[in-house]
């Protein structure tokens, strides 16, 4: 388990035999300051990453909502396409099927764009 005292003792172990007490205290203070600066830098990085994640989360939630709407639309369009191809009695139904297919392609493109946004 990490402790500041253990860190300082280990760092000063070699210096203890070759330096006097004042030099040892100076070195210990220097090491403590370096440790404090590194610790603060880590805390700053953690804070920055946390802020970035908090900024991204609402956008991700909105993207997930749009994906859900797109998938539901695709399901409805696919069901409509399936129903119209089972009994193609008139040209109007074929035209409707083509519109549905066009809608499916548009939804697929939107889904791909949303996926690219989420992957970014």
N, C-alpha and C positions, 0 to 999 in steps of 0.2 A: 504494500500500500504506500502511496506517495505521501510524503510530508515535506514541508519546507525545511525543517530541521535536518531530516535525513539527507535531503539534497545538498544542503550547505555542508554538512559533515563529510559527505562523500567527496564533494568538490575540494574541500580544504584538507583532506587526509594527507595528500602528498606534501602540501605546503607547510604542514604543522612542524615537520622536522627541520626544515631549512629556513624558516622565517621567525622573526621575533613576534611578540604579542601584538604590538601596534600594527605591524604589517598584516598579521593574520586578521585582525579586526577590520582593517581597511579592505582586505580581500573579501571578507565575509559580507561587508556592507555592499561592495560592488556586485557580488553575486546575487544578493537579495534584491538589489535594484534591477538587475537584468531579469531575474525571475518575475518581478512585479511587472516590468514592461512587456515581457512575453505573455504573461497572463492577461494583461489588459488588452493586448493585441488580439488574443484569442476571443476574449469577451466581445470586443468590437466586431470581429468577424461573425460571431454567432448572432449578435444583434442585427447586423446587416442582412444576413441570410434569412433570419426570422422576418424582418420587415419585407424582404422580397417575396417570401412565401405568402405573407398576409396580403400583399398586393395582388398576387397571382390567383389566390383562391376564389375571389368573386368571379373573375374571368373564366376560370375553369368550371365553376358551377353554372355559369351562363352557357358555356360551350356544351356541357353535358345536357342541359335543358334543350338546347337546339338540336342536339343529336337525337334526343328522345322524340322530339316533334318530327324530325326527319324520318326516323325509323317507323313511327306510327303512320306517317303519310305514305311511306313505302309499303307498309303492310296493307293499308287500305287500297292503294293503287294496284298492288299485286293481286289482291282478292278481286278487285274489279276487272282487271285484265284476265284473270283466270275464268271468271264468270262469263265474260263476253266472248272468250274464245271457245267455250264449251258449246255455245249455241249461237254461232254467227249467222243470224237469219237475214240481216240486211246490211247494206253498205254503211248505213249510219253507225251500226255497231262496230264495223271495221274502223271507221273514222275515229270512233270513241276509243278503240283499242290503240290506235296510233297515238292519240293524244295521251293516253295513259302511259304508253311506252316512253313518249317524250318526257312526261312528268317523272317517270322512274329514272331516266337518264339525268335529268336535272337534279333530282334528289341524291342520286349517286355522286354527282359532282359536288354538291353541297356537303355531303358527308365526307368526301375526300378532303375538301378544304378545311372542314372542322377538325378532321383527324390531323392534318398538317399543322393547324394552329395548336392543337394539344401537344403535338410532338415537338414544337419549337421551344 
